[in-house]
């Protein structure tokens, strides 16, 4: 964005990479013209339209394992984790470098998501 190099630029790139991975869209996609960006596309959709912006391959996998309950976001751990991943991507790709999250906080949040996924996928008898 025309600024000097810093680790905040790496944080930005990581955020865009996360958004690309989970939307299946590239920042140079035709839809991102006239002021719309991948960052703004995701930000405008969360959390109500999370299924609409998520890569169809990921949604299809979720449907295969159990239909997502888009009307009950609060009780669907898969959607909550996806939302958290999108929020990390947004926090990393904030326009102002000073507004971007630190990578140590990103690592903490990612570990928390991993732990949540792990604990919800294990049989109950293994978790206790």
C-alpha positions, 0 to 999 in steps of 0.5 A: 500500500505504499508504506515502508516494509514491516512485519505488519505487511506480513500480517496483512498478507497472512490475513488475505491468505486466510480470506482467500483460503476460506472464501475460495476467492482471490483478491483480484477476482472480477467482483472486487472492483469499484471499491469492493475488496476481499476484506470488505466482501467478508466484513459485510457478510459476517456473521449472517451470510457466512455460508454464502461467502464460504468456499463451496467445497468447505460447505459441501464437506460440512453438509456431508458430515451434517447439515449446517444449521444456518438459522441457529449460528450460536449452536453450530460449532463449525460455523462459529469456528469458520466465523472466528477464522474469517475474523482473524483474516479481517483483523490481519488485513485491516487497512491501517497497519496500526489496526492489525492484530499481532501474530502472537495473538493470531497464533493464540486464536488459531490454537483456541479454534483448533482446541475447540474443533478437536474437543467437539470431534472426539467421542464424549468418553475420550473427552472426559 
